[in-house]
Amino acid sequence: MCLLMEIKATNVFSDKFLTSVYNRNSDGLGVAWFDAADGKLHYYKSLPRTLAEAIADFRKYAEGKDC
């Protein structure tokens, strides 16, 4: 089942929290955000093969953004 989270740029999630999210739904990761600088909606989708890859993708594409 999909998990939907709203993330504020000020949120910082621990590896422990992200592990619990991954354990509940390891089927994929998608992130969408609006960039006011270019006026566009951006998104990233992945099918991480490991927990480490899922956390790395989350940190790269979601952390520090309103998503």
Buried (B, 14 or more C-beta within 10 A) or exposed (E): EEEEEEBEEEBEBEEEEBEEBBEEEBEEBBBEBEEEEEEEEEEBEBEBEEBEBBBEBBBEBBBBBEB
